Amino acid sequence: MPIVAVFEFPSEDVAKYHKVFEVGGAPILEQPDRMSHICYRTDGGWTVVDVWRDEASFAAFGEVIGPATAQAGLDAKPLVYPLEGTIAQDGTRTTY
């Protein structure tokens, strides 16, 4: 079952988000089991929301993202939830 991972950084500079990609390189980007990724700014910080095919895929990604976030100076502790539904750009609705 797909899951949603929410990383909240309420008082961190968004430059650290970009630093994760600099230090993590291609392995951060090349994740075929990640269904989507968004990052948005909040009042004084930022949040990342990822959707993964399953919890095992996300757990395996921890070996990649963990060191990169640490090098960027972040303490990433995501909240993980089961995905209930999605709507694609073409209007296709999927429930899980």
C-alpha positions in Angstrom: 0.0 0.0 0.0 1.3 3.5 -0.9 2.4 5.7 2.0 2.8 9.5 2.5 5.9 10.7 4.3 5.8 14.3 5.7 9.0 16.0 6.8 8.4 19.3 8.6 11.2 21.8 9.2 9.4 24.7 10.9 12.5 26.8 11.7 15.0 25.7 9.1 16.4 27.7 6.2 15.2 26.3 2.9 18.8 26.4 1.7 19.2 23.2 3.6 16.6 21.5 1.4 18.7 22.4 -1.7 21.9 21.2 0.2 20.4 17.7 0.5 20.4 17.4 -3.3 23.9 18.8 -3.6 25.4 16.3 -1.1 23.1 13.3 -2.0 23.4 13.6 -5.8 21.7 11.3 -8.2 20.7 8.6 -5.7 18.3 11.2 -4.1 16.7 11.8 -7.5 16.7 8.4 -9.0 14.0 6.6 -6.9 11.6 4.7 -9.1 9.4 3.8 -6.1 8.8 7.4 -5.1 5.5 8.4 -6.8 5.8 12.1 -6.0 7.7 14.7 -4.1 6.8 18.3 -3.2 8.4 20.9 -1.1 6.7 24.1 0.0 7.7 27.0 2.2 5.8 27.7 5.5 5.9 30.6 7.9 9.5 30.5 9.0 10.4 27.1 7.5 9.4 24.4 4.9 7.8 21.0 4.5 8.4 18.1 2.2 5.7 15.6 1.3 6.7 12.4 -0.5 4.4 9.6 -1.8 6.0 6.1 -2.0 4.8 2.8 -3.5 5.1 1.1 -0.1 6.6 1.4 3.3 9.5 -0.9 2.4 10.5 1.3 -0.5 10.5 4.3 1.8 12.5 2.5 4.5 15.2 1.5 1.9 15.4 5.2 0.9 16.3 6.0 4.5 19.8 4.6 3.8 20.2 7.3 1.0 18.4 10.3 2.5 19.6 9.8 6.1 23.2 10.7 5.4 22.3 13.5 3.0 20.0 15.2 5.4 22.6 14.9 8.2 25.3 16.4 6.0 22.9 19.3 5.3 22.4 19.9 9.0 18.9 18.5 9.3 17.3 16.1 11.7 14.7 14.5 9.6 11.9 12.6 11.4 9.0 12.1 9.1 5.5 11.3 9.9 4.2 8.4 7.8 0.6 7.8 6.8 -1.2 5.3 4.6 -2.3 6.9 1.3 -6.1 7.0 0.8 -6.5 8.4 -2.7 -5.0 10.5 -5.5 -6.3 12.4 -8.5 -4.0 12.6 -11.5 -3.6 15.6 -13.8 -5.9 13.9 -16.3 -8.6 13.6 -13.6 -8.1 9.9 -13.0 -9.0 9.2 -9.4 -7.4 6.2 -7.6 -8.3 4.9 -4.1 -6.1 2.6 -2.1 
